[in-house]
Amino acid sequence: MKKSLFLMSSLVLSTSIILSGCGNSEDEAKKDDNSKNTQEEKGQEQDKVKKDEPKKDKKSTEGSADFASLISYMEKETQGKTKVLFENNEPQVHKMENVSISLDAYSVVELKDFHTDFNIPFNEETNGGVILAKYTVKNDMDKDVYYTPTLDITFTGADKYYTNYKELIPKEDQLPTKLGYETDYLLKKGEEVTGYIAYPFGATDLAKINELGTVSVMVPVPLSEKEKYDATIGSEGRFNLALNTDGSKKVSSNASFYQDKVTMDNMGEKKMLKEKSGINDSKKIGDVNAILDGYQFTAFTPNEVEAPRFSNFTNGVTLLTVKFKLDNKAASEIGLSSMSSKLTVNDGAQYLLSEGMLLNYSYNDVVKAGETGELLQVFVLDQEQYEKIWKDKSFEIELGPIRDQGAKDTSKGHKVTFTLPK
């Protein structure tokens, strides 16, 4: 899954190549004084006992009601021992036009000493863990759609996708059963379907993701017509799942950053250096209004897995992520994965090209004709040169030409240049 990031080739210098959260009345009280006092004393004693008792931690026992029966089933089926490590009941929602999918809740469950019949999806190990996730898919469109819930999990350094293992929880409760081959993946207009997915991890991989603190669920798009894979609705999405307290802090911190691949894939630590939003500088590229909305400069420290991608940056890494809005007045769609840009630094003496490999756009991510959508562009800067030479000088971004889903130039080569306001 790893891809080599050829950052050195994307930067040309003028002098050298560089990279970049009432009681009763008093009379009534006197009448019942003795009996009331006796009751109050008993009540106080009971309250005291309750306060003094240690609180039971659901995370270390059976977990929430949403998952308790599933965990019991899994324990019985596998002949293993379970322990809830972490739970989250705060929903995340991804909208794809008038179709939405929500991650309603999830539970991270340790599963140990289970039968060897189940060891294959756990990488041949008989100890590990399972992430149980509850999803709801809702169709608010005025027509039927088709949805395949391949809600796979990935994380930094993963060498495969982690998907539903149907033998761990009751089949009738599983989302892929309710929206699967037997139902033609049909989600009728106005219909809402809720179901569960069980993701198995062997002990080795469970240790990896606990250290990272987070994993991501990839959200596929629905289809407007059965098996017509170019008739997609909306754009793909991601759900970020914290697996422990540190992971919760990480997810919360990442929410303040633009959602480029570095942020969404938890490739390392970002620290905000400078940002500006609501710029609203609009320029026309053919029949598209390109609007500079904001930017973020961040100091970036890649994690151990991602460090080789940035090995040429011996003086540290600064990332510039720029946010545009594209108001598409053209007759064709805009292919977000086909868009690129150029950043000029050092008062025009040097330039860098945008890094598409640090974005999450896929072939199906488009801004349709007549609609407005977001475009991010990421640049990798040498930290030392940014701090010592570039940060107090002008930054200019050349955007364009506009390209469609198939990367065809639809703006006749036209480009526009924006200057980042200080």
C-alpha positions as CSV (number, residue, x, y, z in Angstrom):
1,M,0.0,0.0,0.0
2,K,2.9,2.3,0.5
3,K,3.6,4.7,-2.3
4,S,6.8,6.4,-2.9
5,L,6.5,10.1,-2.7
6,F,8.8,11.8,-5.2
7,L,8.9,15.2,-3.6
8,M,12.3,16.2,-4.9
9,S,11.1,16.1,-8.4
10,S,8.3,18.5,-7.8
11,L,10.4,21.6,-6.9
12,V,12.5,23.7,-9.2
13,L,14.8,26.4,-7.8
14,S,16.5,29.3,-9.5
15,T,19.8,28.4,-7.9
16,S,19.4,24.8,-6.7
17,I,16.7,22.1,-6.4
18,I,14.8,22.1,-3.0
19,L,11.8,20.4,-1.6
20,S,9.5,21.6,0.3
21,G,-15.6,20.4,23.9
22,C,-40.4,22.6,49.6
23,G,-40.7,20.4,51.4
24,N,-43.8,20.2,53.6
25,S,-44.7,23.2,55.7
26,E,-42.9,23.6,59.0
27,D,-46.0,22.3,60.9
28,E,-46.3,19.3,58.7
29,A,-42.6,18.6,59.1
30,K,-43.0,18.7,62.9
31,K,-45.9,16.2,62.8
32,D,-43.8,13.7,60.9
33,D,-40.5,14.6,62.5
34,N,-39.6,11.2,63.9
35,S,-40.6,9.1,61.0
36,K,-39.2,11.5,58.5
37,N,-35.9,11.8,60.2
38,T,-35.7,8.0,60.4
39,Q,-36.4,7.8,56.6
40,E,-33.9,10.6,55.8
41,E,-31.2,9.0,57.9
42,K,-31.8,5.7,56.0
43,G,-31.8,7.5,52.7
44,Q,-28.6,9.4,53.6
45,E,-26.9,6.2,54.6
46,Q,-28.0,4.6,51.2
47,D,-26.7,7.7,49.3
48,K,-23.4,7.5,51.3
49,V,-23.0,3.9,50.4
50,K,-23.7,4.7,46.7
51,K,-21.2,7.5,46.7
52,D,-18.5,5.4,48.4
53,E,-19.0,2.5,46.1
54,P,-16.5,2.5,43.2
55,K,-18.2,3.2,39.9
56,K,-18.4,0.3,37.5
57,D,-16.6,1.0,34.3
58,K,-18.6,-0.3,31.3
59,K,-15.5,-0.3,29.3
60,S,-13.9,-3.0,31.4
61,T,-17.0,-5.2,31.6
62,E,-19.8,-5.8,29.0
63,G,-19.9,-2.5,27.3
64,S,-23.0,-0.6,26.2
65,A,-26.4,-2.1,25.5
66,D,-25.9,-1.6,21.8
67,F,-23.0,-4.1,21.8
68,A,-23.5,-6.3,24.9
69,S,-25.5,-9.0,23.1
70,L,-23.1,-9.0,20.2
71,I,-20.1,-9.4,22.5
72,S,-21.8,-12.3,24.3
73,Y,-22.6,-14.0,21.0
74,M,-19.0,-13.5,19.8
75,E,-17.6,-14.9,23.1
76,K,-19.8,-18.0,22.8
77,E,-19.1,-18.6,19.1
78,T,-15.4,-18.3,19.4
79,Q,-15.0,-19.9,22.8
80,G,-12.9,-16.9,23.7
81,K,-12.7,-14.3,26.4
82,T,-13.8,-10.7,25.8
83,K,-13.1,-7.4,27.5
84,V,-14.3,-4.0,26.3
85,L,-11.3,-1.7,25.9
86,F,-12.9,1.5,24.6
87,E,-16.3,2.7,23.4
88,N,-17.6,5.8,21.6
89,N,-21.2,6.8,21.2
90,E,-20.8,10.1,19.5
91,P,-22.2,9.8,15.9
92,Q,-20.3,10.8,12.8
93,V,-22.3,11.5,9.6
94,H,-21.2,11.6,6.0
95,K,-23.6,13.0,3.5
96,M,-23.6,12.2,-0.2
97,E,-26.2,14.6,-1.6
98,N,-29.5,13.2,-0.1
99,V,-28.0,9.9,1.0
100,S,-26.3,9.8,4.3
101,I,-24.4,7.2,6.3
102,S,-23.7,7.6,10.0
103,L,-21.3,5.8,12.3
104,D,-23.7,5.7,15.3
105,A,-21.3,4.1,17.8
106,Y,-18.4,1.6,18.1
107,S,-16.7,-0.6,20.6
108,V,-13.1,-1.9,20.7
109,V,-13.2,-5.4,22.2
110,E,-10.3,-7.5,23.2
111,L,-10.8,-11.2,22.2
112,K,-8.3,-13.7,23.7
113,D,-7.8,-17.5,23.7
114,F,-10.4,-18.2,21.0
115,H,-10.8,-21.4,19.0
116,T,-8.3,-21.9,16.2
117,D,-11.1,-22.2,13.7
118,F,-11.3,-18.4,13.8
119,N,-7.6,-17.6,13.5
120,I,-7.4,-16.9,9.7
121,P,-9.0,-13.4,9.8
122,F,-6.8,-12.7,12.9
123,N,-3.6,-13.3,10.9
124,E,-3.3,-16.9,12.2
125,E,-3.3,-15.6,15.8
126,T,-5.7,-16.8,18.6
127,N,-5.5,-13.6,20.5
128,G,-6.5,-10.2,19.2
129,G,-9.4,-7.8,19.2
130,V,-12.5,-6.8,17.3
131,I,-13.9,-3.4,16.4
132,L,-17.7,-3.6,16.5
133,A,-19.3,-0.7,14.6
134,K,-23.0,0.3,14.3
135,Y,-24.0,2.1,11.1
136,T,-27.2,3.7,9.7
137,V,-27.7,4.3,6.0
138,K,-30.5,6.6,5.0
139,N,-32.0,7.5,1.6
140,D,-33.7,10.9,1.5
141,M,-33.8,11.1,-2.2
142,D,-37.0,10.8,-4.2
143,K,-35.8,7.7,-5.9
144,D,-34.2,4.3,-5.0
145,V,-30.4,4.0,-4.8
146,Y,-28.0,1.1,-4.5
147,Y,-25.4,0.9,-1.7
148,T,-22.7,-1.6,-1.1
149,P,-21.5,-1.2,2.5
150,T,-17.8,-2.0,1.9
151,L,-16.9,0.1,4.9
152,D,-13.3,-1.1,5.2
153,I,-10.8,0.1,7.9
154,T,-7.3,1.3,7.1
155,F,-4.5,2.9,9.1
156,T,-1.0,4.2,8.6
157,G,1.2,1.3,7.8
158,A,-1.6,-1.2,7.1
159,D,-0.7,-3.8,4.5
160,K,-4.4,-4.7,3.8
161,Y,-7.9,-3.5,4.3
162,Y,-9.8,-4.7,7.4
163,T,-13.4,-5.7,6.5
164,N,-16.4,-7.4,8.0
165,Y,-16.0,-11.0,9.3
166,K,-19.5,-12.5,9.2
167,E,-18.9,-15.4,11.6
168,L,-18.4,-13.2,14.7
169,I,-21.8,-11.7,15.2
170,P,-25.4,-12.8,14.2
171,K,-25.8,-12.6,10.4
172,E,-29.3,-11.0,10.7
173,D,-27.7,-8.0,12.6
174,Q,-25.0,-7.3,10.0
175,L,-25.2,-4.4,7.7
176,P,-23.9,-6.4,4.7
177,T,-26.7,-8.8,5.2
178,K,-29.4,-6.1,5.2
179,L,-27.7,-4.3,2.3
180,G,-26.2,-7.2,0.4
181,Y,-26.4,-9.5,-2.6
182,E,-29.7,-11.0,-1.6
183,T,-31.3,-7.6,-1.4
184,D,-29.6,-6.3,-4.6
185,Y,-28.0,-3.6,-2.4
186,L,-31.3,-1.7,-2.8
187,L,-32.0,1.2,-0.5
188,K,-35.5,2.4,-1.3
189,K,-36.5,6.0,-1.3
190,G,-37.2,7.2,2.2
191,E,-35.7,4.0,3.6
192,E,-33.3,3.8,6.6
193,V,-31.2,0.7,7.4
194,T,-29.2,0.1,10.5
195,G,-26.7,-2.7,11.0
196,Y,-23.4,-3.8,12.5
197,I,-19.9,-4.7,11.1
198,A,-17.3,-6.7,13.0
199,Y,-13.6,-6.0,12.1
200,P,-11.1,-8.5,13.4
201,F,-7.5,-7.7,14.3
202,G,-4.8,-10.2,15.4
203,A,-2.8,-9.3,18.5
204,T,0.1,-7.9,16.5
205,D,-2.2,-5.5,14.5
206,L,-4.2,-4.7,17.6
207,A,-1.0,-3.5,19.3
208,K,-0.2,-1.4,16.2
209,I,-3.5,0.4,16.1
210,N,-3.5,1.0,19.8
211,E,-0.2,2.7,19.5
212,L,-1.4,4.8,16.6
213,G,-4.6,5.6,18.6
214,T,-6.8,5.9,15.5
215,V,-8.0,4.1,12.4
216,S,-10.1,5.3,9.5
217,V,-13.2,3.8,7.9
218,M,-13.5,4.4,4.2
219,V,-17.0,5.4,3.1
220,P,-18.0,4.4,-0.4
221,V,-20.6,6.2,-2.5
222,P,-24.1,5.0,-3.5
223,L,-25.1,4.4,-7.1
224,S,-28.2,5.8,-8.8
225,E,-28.5,2.7,-11.0
226,K,-27.7,-0.9,-10.2
227,E,-24.2,-1.9,-11.1
228,K,-23.6,1.3,-13.0
229,Y,-20.4,2.3,-11.4
230,D,-20.0,5.7,-13.1
231,A,-23.5,6.8,-11.8
232,T,-22.3,7.7,-8.4
233,I,-23.9,10.0,-5.9
234,G,-21.8,12.4,-3.8
235,S,-18.2,11.8,-2.8
236,E,-16.4,9.2,-0.8
237,G,-15.8,10.0,2.9
238,R,-13.9,8.9,6.0
239,F,-14.8,8.2,9.6
240,N,-11.9,8.6,12.1
241,L,-12.2,6.2,15.0
242,A,-10.3,6.9,18.3
243,L,-9.2,3.7,20.0
244,N,-8.1,5.1,23.3
245,T,-7.8,8.3,25.3
246,D,-4.7,9.4,23.3
247,G,-6.6,8.7,20.1
248,S,-9.5,10.8,21.2
249,K,-7.2,13.7,21.7
250,K,-5.7,13.1,18.3
251,V,-9.1,13.1,16.6
252,S,-10.1,16.2,18.4
253,S,-6.9,18.0,17.5
254,N,-7.1,16.9,13.8
255,A,-10.6,18.4,13.5
256,S,-8.9,21.9,13.5
257,F,-6.8,21.1,10.4
258,Y,-7.9,20.9,6.8
259,Q,-8.7,17.3,6.0
260,D,-5.9,16.4,3.6
261,K,-4.4,12.9,3.5
262,V,-1.8,13.8,6.2
263,T,-4.6,14.7,8.6
264,M,-7.1,12.0,7.7
265,D,-4.6,9.1,7.5
266,N,-2.9,10.2,10.8
267,M,0.5,10.3,9.1
268,G,2.1,12.2,11.9
269,E,1.8,15.3,14.1
270,K,0.8,18.7,12.8
271,K,1.3,21.9,14.7
272,M,-0.3,25.1,13.5
273,L,2.1,27.9,12.5
274,K,-0.2,30.3,10.7
275,E,-3.7,30.2,9.2
276,K,-6.2,32.4,7.6
277,S,-9.8,31.7,6.6
278,G,-12.7,33.5,4.9
279,I,-10.4,35.1,2.3
280,N,-13.1,34.9,-0.4
281,D,-10.8,36.0,-3.3
282,S,-12.6,35.0,-6.5
283,K,-11.1,34.6,-10.0
284,K,-12.5,33.0,-13.2
285,I,-10.9,30.1,-14.9
286,G,-12.9,29.5,-18.0
287,D,-16.5,28.9,-16.8
288,V,-15.5,28.1,-13.2
289,N,-15.3,30.6,-10.4
290,A,-12.2,29.6,-8.3
291,I,-12.4,31.1,-4.8
292,L,-9.4,31.2,-2.4
293,D,-11.1,30.4,0.9
294,G,-8.2,29.9,3.3
295,Y,-4.8,28.4,4.1
296,Q,-2.8,26.7,6.9
297,F,0.9,26.5,7.4
298,T,1.8,23.6,9.8
299,A,5.0,22.2,11.2
300,F,4.8,18.5,10.4
301,T,6.6,15.5,12.0
302,P,5.9,12.3,10.2
303,N,5.4,9.1,12.2
304,E,7.7,6.2,12.0
305,V,5.8,4.5,9.2
306,E,5.6,7.6,7.0
307,A,9.1,9.0,7.7
308,P,10.7,7.4,4.6
309,R,8.4,9.5,2.4
310,F,10.0,12.6,3.7
311,S,13.6,11.4,4.1
312,N,14.9,14.2,1.8
313,F,13.8,16.8,4.3
314,T,16.7,16.7,6.7
315,N,15.9,20.2,8.0
316,G,12.3,19.4,8.9
317,V,9.0,19.7,7.1
318,T,6.4,22.5,6.8
319,L,3.2,21.8,5.1
320,L,1.0,24.4,3.3
321,T,-2.6,23.3,2.7
322,V,-4.7,25.7,0.7
323,K,-8.5,25.6,0.5
324,F,-10.4,26.7,-2.6
325,K,-14.1,26.6,-3.5
326,L,-14.9,25.8,-7.1
327,D,-18.2,27.2,-8.4
328,N,-18.7,25.1,-11.5
329,K,-20.6,27.0,-14.2
330,A,-19.3,24.8,-16.9
331,A,-21.1,22.1,-18.8
332,S,-18.8,19.3,-17.5
333,E,-17.7,18.1,-14.1
334,I,-14.4,19.0,-12.4
335,G,-12.3,16.1,-11.5
336,L,-10.7,16.9,-8.2
337,S,-8.0,14.3,-8.5
338,S,-7.0,15.8,-11.8
339,M,-6.4,19.4,-10.4
340,S,-3.0,20.7,-9.7
341,S,-1.3,24.0,-8.8
342,K,2.1,25.7,-8.4
343,L,3.4,27.7,-5.4
344,T,5.9,30.4,-6.0
345,V,8.1,31.4,-3.0
346,N,11.0,33.7,-2.2
347,D,9.6,36.6,-4.2
348,G,9.3,34.5,-7.4
349,A,12.8,33.0,-7.2
350,Q,11.7,29.4,-6.5
351,Y,8.6,27.3,-7.0
352,L,7.0,24.0,-5.9
353,L,4.3,21.8,-7.4
354,S,1.3,20.6,-5.4
355,E,1.5,17.1,-4.0
356,G,-1.5,15.1,-5.1
357,M,-0.3,12.1,-3.1
358,L,-1.0,14.0,0.1
359,L,-4.7,14.4,-0.9
360,N,-7.5,11.8,-0.5
361,Y,-9.2,12.5,-3.8
362,S,-10.2,9.5,-6.0
363,Y,-11.4,9.3,-9.6
364,N,-15.1,9.6,-8.5
365,D,-14.5,12.9,-6.5
366,V,-15.9,15.6,-8.7
367,V,-17.7,18.9,-8.6
368,K,-20.7,18.4,-10.9
369,A,-21.8,21.0,-13.4
370,G,-23.9,23.7,-11.7
371,E,-22.6,22.8,-8.3
372,T,-20.0,24.2,-5.9
373,G,-17.4,22.1,-4.1
374,E,-14.2,22.2,-2.1
375,L,-10.7,21.7,-3.5
376,L,-7.6,21.3,-1.3
377,Q,-4.0,21.6,-2.5
378,V,-0.9,20.6,-0.4
379,F,2.7,21.8,-0.7
380,V,5.7,20.4,1.1
381,L,8.2,23.0,2.2
382,D,11.7,22.7,3.7
383,Q,11.2,23.9,7.3
384,E,14.5,25.7,7.6
385,Q,14.1,27.6,4.4
386,Y,10.5,28.5,5.3
387,E,11.5,29.9,8.7
388,K,14.6,31.7,7.6
389,I,13.8,32.9,4.1
390,W,10.2,32.4,2.9
391,K,7.7,33.0,5.6
392,D,7.9,36.8,5.6
393,K,7.8,37.0,1.8
394,S,5.0,36.6,-0.6
395,F,3.4,33.3,-1.6
396,E,1.6,33.0,-4.9
397,I,-0.4,30.1,-6.1
398,E,-1.1,29.4,-9.7
399,L,-4.3,27.2,-10.1
400,G,-5.4,25.6,-13.3
401,P,-6.2,24.6,-15.9
402,I,-9.6,23.1,-15.0
403,R,-9.8,19.4,-15.8
404,D,-12.7,17.0,-16.0
405,Q,-12.9,13.5,-14.5
406,G,-10.8,12.1,-17.3
407,A,-8.1,14.8,-16.8
408,K,-9.1,16.6,-20.0
409,D,-8.4,20.3,-20.0
410,T,-11.8,22.1,-20.1
411,S,-10.6,25.7,-19.7
412,K,-8.4,25.9,-22.8
413,G,-5.3,26.1,-20.8
414,H,-6.3,29.1,-18.7
415,K,-4.9,29.5,-15.2
416,V,-5.2,32.1,-12.4
417,T,-2.8,33.3,-9.7
418,F,-3.7,34.1,-6.1
419,T,-1.5,35.8,-3.6
420,L,-1.9,34.5,0.0
421,P,-2.9,37.5,2.2
422,K,-0.8,37.9,5.4
